[in-house]
């Protein structure tokens, strides 16, 4: 299917919504579209790393299901998810709701009084179980995990060393998990400025980039000033992300805006949305790949450089 093209797959961040990546992978596989390299940010790094380690979308999904099925894992993220009015009024859920409310208050206090809320092991441990002692050089498909250096503001691309080191750094949400401190850098989740790692794909040698952009959760109510600040910040990141995605050759956006980033109980629904989105655009993507294959290689690279200069 790919011919002489080097197809890169850039999987964006998105928390629980990022499980849509697994569905997209399945849809692409069914159409015979297989990437030659993969880059990922945050949840995109987790899903992309699994695929690069064993490029079988069915196995990727099974491993992801096992990753979030742990009761301790699910219970930690539950307080981040706002409850709807119907659920909040259910007598059976009121006690749980009160518990979650107290946890949310504790989270808010910790956010403004502590550098981070959880030990590194809370994330690194599950990642170690998920991936095992594998290095980037052991991957079946070349893979890169993208993170952010809080000191310089620069992108950090992991392509060597233990895979879980790179994926931990890419997934270490600021204020939740401690950043990776090394050589004067503080490296954390790159989902702010590098939400979809298109540039990393190009830098690794892709001449055709498929980007999977996970839309942000759409807030509909703002009870505090902090809520408004966070929403404003989300809008700013979305605008930046549009420019980044414009460098890709093809963008897939699964419709998962209704799901909260921490609602891992919706992982199956997000996976299904990703699959549907991939199937819907598969024909268009295959036509574009065929058309681009008809271009001489130098013409394709010249076009790519011109697009990057315009951005």
C-alpha positions as CSV (number, residue, x, y, z in Angstrom):
1,X,0.0,0.0,0.0
2,X,2.8,2.4,0.9
3,X,5.0,2.0,-2.1
4,X,8.1,4.1,-1.8
5,X,6.6,6.5,0.7
6,X,7.7,6.7,4.3
7,X,4.4,7.0,6.2
8,X,4.6,8.5,9.6
9,X,1.8,8.3,12.2
10,X,1.6,11.1,14.8
11,X,-0.7,10.3,17.7
12,X,-1.8,13.2,19.9
13,X,-2.4,13.5,23.6
14,X,-5.9,13.4,25.1
15,X,-6.0,11.3,28.3
16,X,-8.8,8.7,28.2
17,X,-10.0,10.2,24.9
18,X,-6.7,9.0,23.5
19,X,-8.0,5.4,23.5
20,X,-9.6,6.5,20.2
21,X,-6.1,5.9,18.7
22,X,-6.6,2.2,19.1
23,X,-9.7,2.4,17.0
24,X,-8.0,4.4,14.3
25,X,-5.1,1.9,14.2
26,X,-7.6,-0.9,13.7
27,X,-9.3,1.0,10.8
28,X,-6.0,1.7,9.1
29,X,-4.9,-1.9,9.5
30,X,-8.1,-3.1,7.8
31,X,-7.4,-0.9,4.8
32,X,-3.8,-2.1,4.6
33,X,-2.4,1.3,5.6
34,X,0.6,0.6,7.8
35,X,3.0,3.3,9.1
36,X,6.8,3.0,8.8
37,X,7.3,5.1,12.0
38,X,5.2,6.4,14.9
39,X,5.5,9.4,17.2
40,X,3.3,10.0,20.2
41,X,2.6,12.5,22.9
42,X,1.2,11.5,26.4
43,X,-1.6,9.0,25.8
44,X,-0.5,9.0,22.1
45,X,2.9,7.9,23.3
46,X,1.5,5.0,25.3
47,X,-0.7,3.8,22.4
48,X,2.0,4.5,19.8
49,X,4.6,2.7,21.9
50,X,2.4,-0.4,22.2
51,X,1.8,-0.4,18.4
52,X,5.5,0.1,17.6
53,X,6.4,-2.8,20.0
54,X,3.9,-5.1,18.4
55,X,2.0,-3.7,15.4
56,X,-1.2,-5.6,15.9
57,X,-4.1,-3.3,16.7
58,X,-6.1,-6.1,18.4
59,X,-3.3,-6.8,20.8
60,X,-2.7,-3.1,21.4
61,X,-6.4,-2.8,22.5
62,X,-6.2,-5.8,24.8
63,X,-3.1,-4.5,26.5
64,X,-4.7,-1.1,26.9
65,X,-7.8,-2.6,28.5
66,X,-5.7,-4.5,31.0
67,X,-3.8,-1.2,31.7
68,X,-6.9,0.7,32.8
69,X,-8.9,-2.2,34.3
70,X,-6.9,-2.0,37.5
71,X,-9.2,-0.8,40.3
72,X,-6.6,1.3,41.9
73,X,-5.9,3.0,38.5
74,X,-9.6,3.8,37.9
75,X,-10.3,5.1,41.4
76,X,-7.5,7.6,41.3
77,X,-8.8,9.4,38.2
78,X,-12.6,9.3,39.1
79,X,-12.6,12.5,41.2
80,X,-11.3,14.5,38.2
81,X,-14.5,13.7,36.2
82,X,-17.5,16.0,36.8
83,X,-20.7,14.3,37.6
84,X,-23.9,15.1,35.6
85,X,-27.0,16.3,37.4
86,X,-28.9,13.0,37.0
87,X,-26.1,11.0,38.5
88,X,-25.6,13.4,41.3
89,X,-29.3,13.2,42.3
90,X,-29.2,9.4,42.4
91,X,-29.3,8.4,46.2
92,X,-27.0,5.4,45.6
93,X,-24.3,7.6,44.2
94,X,-24.5,10.4,46.7
95,X,-22.1,8.9,49.1
96,X,-19.6,8.3,46.3
97,X,-20.3,11.8,45.1
98,X,-19.4,13.2,48.5
99,X,-16.2,11.2,48.6
100,X,-15.3,12.4,45.1
101,X,-16.1,16.0,46.1
102,X,-13.8,15.8,49.1
103,X,-11.1,14.3,46.9
104,X,-11.5,17.1,44.4
105,X,-11.1,19.7,47.2
106,X,-7.9,17.9,48.3
107,X,-6.6,17.9,44.7
108,X,-7.3,21.6,44.4
109,X,-5.4,22.3,47.7
110,X,-2.4,20.1,46.6
111,X,-2.2,21.8,43.2
112,X,-1.5,25.2,44.7
113,X,0.6,24.0,47.7
114,X,2.7,21.1,46.2
115,X,4.8,20.6,43.1
116,X,3.1,17.4,42.3
117,X,0.4,15.1,43.8
118,X,1.7,11.6,43.2
119,X,4.9,9.7,43.4
120,X,6.6,8.8,40.2
121,X,6.0,5.1,40.9
122,X,2.2,5.7,40.5
123,X,2.7,6.1,36.8
124,X,6.0,4.5,36.1
125,X,5.0,1.2,37.8
126,X,2.0,0.5,35.5
127,X,4.0,1.6,32.5
128,X,6.7,-0.9,33.4
129,X,4.2,-3.7,33.6
130,X,2.6,-2.6,30.3
131,X,5.9,-2.4,28.3
132,X,8.4,-4.5,30.1
133,X,12.2,-3.9,29.9
134,X,12.2,-2.8,26.3
135,X,14.4,-0.2,24.6
136,X,13.6,2.1,21.7
137,X,16.1,0.2,19.6
138,X,14.0,-3.0,20.2
139,X,10.8,-1.6,18.7
140,X,9.5,-3.3,15.5
141,X,8.6,0.1,14.1
142,X,10.8,3.2,14.8
143,X,9.1,5.1,17.6
144,X,9.6,8.5,19.4
145,X,7.9,9.8,22.5
146,X,7.6,13.6,22.7
147,X,7.7,15.7,25.8
148,X,8.3,19.3,27.0
149,X,11.2,20.9,28.8
150,X,9.6,23.3,31.3
151,X,12.8,25.3,31.6
152,X,13.6,26.1,28.0
153,X,10.2,25.5,26.5
154,X,11.8,23.2,23.9
155,X,10.5,19.9,22.6
156,X,12.2,16.8,23.9
157,X,12.1,13.7,21.6
158,X,13.0,10.4,23.1
159,X,14.3,7.8,20.6
160,X,17.0,6.0,22.6
161,X,17.2,4.3,26.0
162,X,14.4,2.5,28.0
163,X,11.0,3.0,26.4
164,X,9.3,3.6,29.7
165,X,11.6,6.5,30.5
166,X,10.5,8.4,27.4
167,X,6.8,7.5,27.8
168,X,6.8,8.4,31.4
169,X,8.3,11.8,30.6
170,X,5.8,12.3,27.8
171,X,2.9,11.4,30.1
172,X,3.9,13.1,33.3
173,X,1.1,15.6,33.7
174,X,2.3,18.8,35.3
175,X,1.2,19.1,39.0
176,X,0.1,15.4,39.0
177,X,3.4,13.5,38.5
178,X,6.9,14.7,39.1
179,X,8.8,15.8,35.9
180,X,12.0,14.1,34.8
181,X,14.9,16.3,36.0
182,X,18.1,15.8,34.2
183,X,21.0,18.0,32.8
184,X,19.2,21.3,33.9
185,X,15.9,20.3,32.3
186,X,12.5,19.6,33.8
187,X,10.7,17.3,31.3
188,X,7.0,16.6,31.4
189,X,3.9,15.9,29.4
190,X,4.2,17.6,26.0
191,X,0.5,17.9,25.4
192,X,0.5,21.7,25.7
193,X,2.7,23.0,22.9
194,X,3.3,19.6,21.2
195,X,-0.1,18.1,21.4
196,X,0.2,16.2,18.1
197,X,3.8,15.4,17.3
198,X,3.8,16.1,13.6
199,X,7.2,17.8,13.5
200,X,8.8,14.8,15.2
201,X,7.4,12.6,12.5
202,X,8.9,14.8,9.8
203,X,12.2,14.9,11.6
204,X,12.4,11.1,11.8
205,X,12.1,11.0,8.0
206,X,8.4,10.7,7.2
207,X,7.4,12.2,3.8
208,X,3.7,11.5,4.4
209,X,2.3,12.2,7.9
210,X,-1.1,11.0,9.2
211,X,-1.9,12.9,12.3
212,X,-4.6,11.7,14.8
213,X,-5.7,14.8,16.7
214,X,-7.8,14.1,19.8
215,X,-10.2,17.0,20.3
216,X,-10.4,18.6,23.7
217,X,-13.2,18.0,26.2
218,X,-15.7,20.8,25.8
219,X,-16.4,22.4,29.1
220,X,-20.0,23.8,29.4
221,X,-20.0,25.2,32.9
222,X,-17.5,27.2,34.9
223,X,-18.1,27.3,38.7
224,X,-14.8,29.0,39.6
225,X,-12.4,31.5,38.1
226,X,-9.8,28.7,37.8
227,X,-12.3,26.8,35.5
228,X,-12.4,29.9,33.3
229,X,-8.6,30.2,33.2
230,X,-8.2,26.6,32.3
231,X,-10.8,26.8,29.5
232,X,-9.1,29.9,28.1
233,X,-5.8,28.0,28.2
234,X,-7.4,25.1,26.4
235,X,-8.7,27.4,23.6
236,X,-5.2,28.9,23.2
237,X,-3.7,25.4,22.9
238,X,-6.3,24.4,20.3
239,X,-5.4,27.4,18.1
240,X,-1.7,26.5,18.3
241,X,-2.6,22.9,17.5
242,X,-4.3,23.9,14.3
243,X,-1.1,25.3,12.9
244,X,0.9,22.2,13.9
245,X,-1.7,19.8,12.3
246,X,-1.6,21.9,9.1
247,X,1.9,20.4,8.6
248,X,0.5,16.9,8.3
249,X,-0.7,15.4,5.0
250,X,-3.8,14.0,6.5
251,X,-5.6,14.6,9.8
252,X,-8.1,12.3,11.6
253,X,-10.2,13.8,14.4
254,X,-12.3,11.2,16.3
255,X,-15.5,12.8,17.7
256,X,-14.8,12.4,21.4
257,X,-15.3,15.9,22.7
258,X,-18.1,14.7,25.0
259,X,-15.8,12.5,27.1
260,X,-13.7,13.9,29.9
261,X,-10.0,13.4,29.7
262,X,-9.9,11.4,33.0
263,X,-13.0,9.3,32.3
264,X,-11.3,5.9,31.7
265,X,-14.7,4.2,32.0
266,X,-15.4,5.6,28.5
267,X,-12.2,4.0,27.0
268,X,-14.3,1.5,25.0
269,X,-16.6,4.2,23.6
270,X,-13.6,6.3,22.7
271,X,-12.0,3.4,20.9
272,X,-15.2,2.8,18.9
273,X,-15.3,6.5,17.9
274,X,-11.8,6.3,16.7
275,X,-12.6,3.2,14.6
276,X,-15.6,4.9,13.1
277,X,-13.6,8.0,12.3
278,X,-10.8,6.0,10.7
279,X,-13.3,3.9,8.5
280,X,-15.1,7.1,7.4
281,X,-12.0,8.7,5.9
282,X,-10.1,5.5,4.8
283,X,-11.2,5.8,1.2
284,X,-10.1,9.5,1.0
285,X,-6.8,8.7,2.7
286,X,-6.0,5.8,0.3
287,X,-6.7,8.0,-2.7
288,X,-4.4,10.7,-1.4
289,X,-1.6,8.1,-0.8
290,X,-2.0,6.8,-4.3
291,X,-1.9,10.3,-5.8
292,X,1.2,11.2,-3.7
293,X,2.9,8.0,-4.9
294,X,2.6,9.3,-8.4
295,X,4.8,12.3,-7.6
296,X,8.6,12.1,-8.1
297,X,10.3,11.9,-4.7
298,X,12.0,15.3,-5.1
299,X,8.8,17.0,-5.9
300,X,7.2,15.6,-2.8
301,X,10.0,16.8,-0.6
302,X,10.0,20.2,-2.2
303,X,6.2,20.5,-1.5
304,X,6.8,19.5,2.1
305,X,9.5,22.1,2.6
306,X,7.3,24.8,1.1
307,X,4.4,23.9,3.4
308,X,6.6,24.0,6.5
309,X,8.0,27.4,5.4
310,X,4.4,28.8,5.0
311,X,3.5,27.6,8.5
